[in-house]
Amino acid sequence: MAFRLSNNLVGILNLITFILSIPILGAGIWLSREGVTECERFLDRPVIVIGVFLMLVSLAGLIGACCRVTWLLWVYLVVMFLLIVLGIVFTIFAFAVTNKGAGEVLSGKGYKEYRLGDYSDWLQKRVTNQKNWNKIKSCLADSKVCSDFHDKYLNTSLTEFYQAHLSAIQSGCCKPSDDCQFTYVGPTNWTRGNVAPANPDCNLWDNNLNTLCFNCQSCKAGFIDNLKRSWKKVAVVNIVFLIFLIVVYSVGCCAFRNNRRDNAYHQGWKP
């Protein structure tokens, strides 16, 4: 009996997925061998897991559809169904935890300031855990976000600096909060005043490029705000991915039904 369109389509889609899984797996292996920073080592295992998972699932769908292995196609459909459920749960969760919190607009300033208490409790707990924050700080240091910030605004006047449009991480981690009322010398060089500030972050500030405000609550808030924006973008992409998964799942169900019909036909046919 000729292959039906649904079987061919499932085979083609999973062949593409299998090909895409190869560079993902290769990137994870490369990171595990060549990665020297904490940030890179943190990424290698998830990338390897994703690569292996995609490879195995696509192989199951490819063999199940093209070779008409019904039980393998059934396993593939179960995994796809679980992926769709997990995708829906993650999308709802991502929008829920990123719905709260925003930067505070300052009068006469081009940048905003960020307060940790403005964001969801779940995100706050992630960054207030010292083990987690140490890894995040390592990633921030590896990205040289404050070193680049220092170089970019090194020769900038105070007036020009105040009009600069800083990212959430630059505002929270690379400079002291405005309510500290420090005297501006340079973008990462500030002189303390004689009045003791009420904001505890002010006592944590250090002009050392390796310290700055990386231990401040404002830095954690800036990181969360940046993460929040990224999660919202991922959630939107995830919706598109879910639509794709649902289409593939529907085609896979047709292929599974075709396999069962063909198996029943061959079992019932006698020469």
C-alpha positions in Angstrom: 0.0 0.0 0.0 1.3 3.4 -0.9 2.5 5.7 1.8 0.0 8.3 2.7 0.7 12.0 2.8 0.6 12.3 6.6 3.3 9.6 7.0 5.5 11.4 4.5 4.9 14.8 6.1 5.8 13.5 9.6 8.9 11.9 8.2 10.0 15.2 6.5 9.4 17.3 9.6 11.3 14.9 11.9 14.1 14.7 9.4 14.5 18.5 9.6 14.3 18.3 13.4 17.0 15.6 13.5 19.3 17.7 11.3 18.8 20.7 13.5 19.6 18.7 16.7 23.1 17.8 15.4 24.5 21.4 15.7 22.7 21.9 19.0 24.3 18.8 20.4 27.6 19.8 19.0 27.4 23.2 20.6 26.8 21.6 24.0 29.7 19.2 23.6 32.0 22.1 22.5 30.9 24.2 25.6 31.6 21.3 28.0 35.1 20.9 26.6 36.1 24.4 25.7 34.1 26.5 28.2 36.3 28.2 30.8 33.8 30.5 32.6 31.1 29.6 35.1 28.5 31.0 32.7 29.6 28.7 29.8 29.8 25.7 32.1 26.3 26.4 33.3 24.9 26.3 29.7 26.6 23.1 28.4 24.4 20.4 30.1 21.0 22.0 29.2 22.2 22.4 25.6 23.4 18.7 25.5 20.1 17.5 27.0 18.0 19.5 24.5 20.2 18.2 21.6 19.9 14.5 22.6 16.2 14.9 23.4 15.4 16.4 20.0 17.5 13.7 18.2 15.8 10.8 20.0 12.2 12.2 19.5 12.8 13.0 15.8 14.2 9.6 15.2 11.2 8.0 16.9 8.9 10.0 14.7 10.9 9.4 11.5 11.2 5.6 12.0 7.6 5.3 13.3 6.1 7.1 10.3 8.4 6.0 7.4 8.9 2.4 8.5 5.4 2.1 9.9 6.5 1.0 13.4 3.2 1.7 15.2 4.4 1.4 18.8 7.3 3.8 18.1 4.9 6.3 16.6 2.7 5.9 19.6 5.6 6.7 22.0 6.4 9.7 19.7 2.8 11.0 20.0 2.8 10.6 23.8 6.1 12.6 24.1 4.7 15.3 21.7 1.5 15.5 23.8 3.6 16.0 27.0 5.6 18.7 25.2 2.5 20.6 24.2 1.2 20.4 27.8 4.5 21.6 29.3 4.7 24.3 26.7 1.3 25.6 27.6 2.1 25.5 31.4 5.5 27.3 30.8 3.8 30.0 28.7 1.2 30.7 31.4 3.8 30.6 34.1 6.1 33.0 32.2 3.4 35.6 31.7 2.3 35.2 35.4 5.7 35.8 37.0 6.7 38.6 34.6 3.5 40.5 34.9 4.6 42.5 38.0 7.3 45.1 38.3 8.8 47.9 36.2 11.6 50.5 36.4 11.0 53.8 38.3 11.1 56.9 36.1 13.3 59.6 37.5 12.7 63.3 36.9 15.3 64.8 34.5 17.0 61.4 33.9 17.2 59.4 30.8 17.4 56.1 32.7 15.2 54.3 35.2 16.0 52.8 38.6 14.9 49.4 39.8 13.7 48.1 43.2 13.7 44.4 44.0 10.4 44.5 46.0 8.5 45.6 42.8 8.8 42.2 41.2 7.2 38.8 41.8 8.1 36.9 44.9 9.1 33.9 42.8 11.7 35.9 40.9 12.9 37.6 44.0 13.6 34.3 45.7 15.7 33.1 42.7 18.1 36.1 43.0 18.2 36.4 46.8 19.5 32.8 47.0 23.3 33.4 47.4 24.3 30.3 45.4 22.2 31.4 42.4 23.3 35.0 42.7 27.0 34.1 42.7 26.5 32.3 39.4 24.6 35.2 38.0 27.3 37.6 39.1 29.9 35.5 37.4 27.9 35.6 34.1 27.5 39.4 34.5 31.3 39.7 35.0 32.0 37.5 32.0 29.7 39.6 29.8 31.7 42.7 30.7 28.5 44.7 30.9 30.0 47.3 33.4 33.4 47.4 31.7 31.8 48.3 28.4 29.6 50.8 30.3 32.7 52.4 31.9 34.5 52.7 28.5 31.4 54.1 26.7 30.7 56.9 29.2 34.3 57.5 30.4 34.5 61.0 28.9 30.9 61.9 29.4 29.9 65.0 31.5 27.5 64.7 34.4 24.7 66.3 32.4 25.2 64.0 29.4 25.4 61.0 31.7 22.1 61.8 33.4 20.5 61.9 29.9 21.9 58.5 28.9 19.5 55.7 28.2 20.9 52.9 30.3 19.8 49.3 30.3 18.3 47.8 33.5 21.5 46.0 34.4 23.7 49.1 33.7 21.5 51.2 35.9 21.2 48.7 38.7 24.7 47.2 38.7 27.2 49.6 37.3 26.3 52.8 39.1 25.0 53.7 42.6 21.3 54.6 43.1 20.4 58.3 42.8 19.2 58.5 46.4 22.7 57.7 47.6 23.6 61.3 46.5 27.2 60.4 45.6 29.3 62.9 43.7 29.9 62.0 40.1 33.6 61.6 39.0 33.1 59.1 36.3 30.6 56.5 35.2 31.9 53.9 37.7 33.7 56.4 40.0 31.6 58.1 42.6 32.6 60.0 45.8 30.6 59.4 49.0 29.0 62.3 50.8 29.0 63.1 54.5 25.3 62.2 55.1 24.6 58.5 55.8 22.1 57.3 53.1 19.0 55.4 54.1 19.3 53.0 51.1 21.5 50.0 52.2 22.7 49.6 48.7 24.8 52.8 49.1 27.0 51.0 51.7 27.6 48.2 49.3 28.9 50.4 46.4 32.6 50.2 45.6 34.4 52.0 42.8 36.3 48.7 42.0 35.2 47.5 38.6 35.0 44.0 40.0 32.6 45.0 42.8 30.6 48.2 41.9 27.0 47.4 42.9 27.0 43.7 42.0 25.9 42.9 45.5 23.1 45.5 45.6 19.4 44.9 45.6 19.2 47.3 42.7 21.5 45.0 40.6 19.3 42.0 41.4 16.2 44.1 40.4 17.9 45.2 37.2 18.8 41.6 36.3 15.2 40.5 37.0 13.8 43.3 34.8 16.1 42.2 32.0 15.1 38.6 32.6 11.5 39.6 32.6 11.8 41.2 29.1 13.6 38.1 27.8 11.0 35.7 29.2 8.2 37.6 27.6 9.9 37.3 24.2 10.5 33.6 24.8 6.8 33.2 25.8 5.7 34.8 22.5 8.1 32.5 20.5 6.8 29.6 22.6 3.3 30.3 21.4 4.4 30.0 17.8 6.3 26.8 18.7 3.2 25.4 20.3 1.1 26.0 17.2 3.8 24.2 15.2 3.8 21.3 17.7 0.0 21.0 17.6 0.1 20.9 13.8 2.8 18.2 13.8 0.9 16.3 16.5 -2.3 16.3 14.5 -0.4 15.0 11.4 1.3 12.4 13.6 -2.1 11.2 14.8 -3.2 10.8 11.2 0.0 8.8 10.5 -0.7 6.6 13.6 -4.2 5.9 12.4 -2.9 5.0 9.0 -0.4 2.6 10.5 -3.1 0.9 12.5 -5.4 0.5 9.5 -2.5 -0.9 7.4 -1.6 -3.4 10.1 -5.2 -4.5 10.5 -5.4 -4.8 6.7 -2.3 -7.0 6.5 -3.3 -9.1 9.5 -6.8 -9.7 8.0 -5.5 -10.4 4.4 -4.7 -14.0 3.6 -2.9 -15.1 0.4 
